[in-house]
Amino acid sequence: MLKDNGIDFFEMAAQGIQLVISEIQIKYISSALADDELVIQSVSLESGAAYGLLSQTILRGEETLTTAQVKFVCTDKLGRPRRFDQKLKNLFRPA
């Protein structure tokens, strides 16, 4: 999701911006195998000034292997909450 939108995770971290998972709910449906090509679909469900909630689906072709809801927070390099910058705010705004 980040890379597809021109955001480099490591560059963001070097600037003192971190995205940290605070909660995750996962439903396992089926196993992936070593050579499988997987697609992870992410949809923003909710966002605030410094947090987001994503729905994620892991697919092998048309088959859903796993679904998850992932809540994350934006922090500075010391782990303190910080607001999203405008680019992240736009990215995580629910459709």
N, C-alpha and C positions, 0 to 999 in steps of 0.2 A: 504494500500500500504506500509506504513512504517512497521507496525507490521509483515506483511507477509514476509518482507525482514530483519527481525531481528533488527529493529530499534525501540527503546522505546522512544516514544514522550516525556514522563516526564523526562527520564534520559537525553535526548538531551537538554531539557529546563534547567535542573539543571546544565548543562555544559555551559549554556549561548547561546545556539543556538535555535532560534525560526523560525518557518515557519508561515508567516502572509499572509492572503489573501489580495491582493491589488485590484483585479477586479474579478467580476463573472458575467457570462451571463447564465441565466437559462431558459429552455423551459419546462414548465409544460405541461404534456400530460394527465395524469390520477392520481387519488388519491390512496394513500396507506391507508390501513385499520389497525386498532390497532394490530391485531395478524399476519399480513403479514410477511413472511420471505422475506427480501429484499437482493439483491446483488448489490454492487456498483462496477462497473468496471471502472478502471482508466487507461488511456493511456497517456504517455508523448508525447506532440506534439513539444515542444520547450524548450530549457534551455540555460541559460547563466551562467555567473560566480556566480550570486547571485539571480537568478529568475528562475521560471519554469512556463510552461503552460500545464495544463492537460485537457483532454477531459474526462468527467465522464458521465456514464449512470447508472441510478438506475432502476433495473429490479425486477419484481415480476414474478418469473418463466421465461417464454419467453417474457412477456409483458414489454415493455419499459414505465416507468412512467414519467421519467424526464431525460433530457439531459442538460449538462452544460459544459462550458469552464471556468476553474478556473486559474487565474494568481496569483502566490504567490511569495513572496520574502523571502530571508533568512536574518535574522537580529541577532544582538547580544542582550544581555539582556536589553540594553538601547534603543533598537529600531533602531540602526544604521545598514545600510546594511553591510553584511559580505559575503564573498565567501563561497560556499558549501565546506564541507570537501570532501575527495575523495569518501567516501561511498555514500554520497548524490549525488555527481556529477554522479557517475555510475548509481545510481538508477533512476535519472531523465533524463538521456540521452535518447533522442527519439530512438525508435526501428528502 
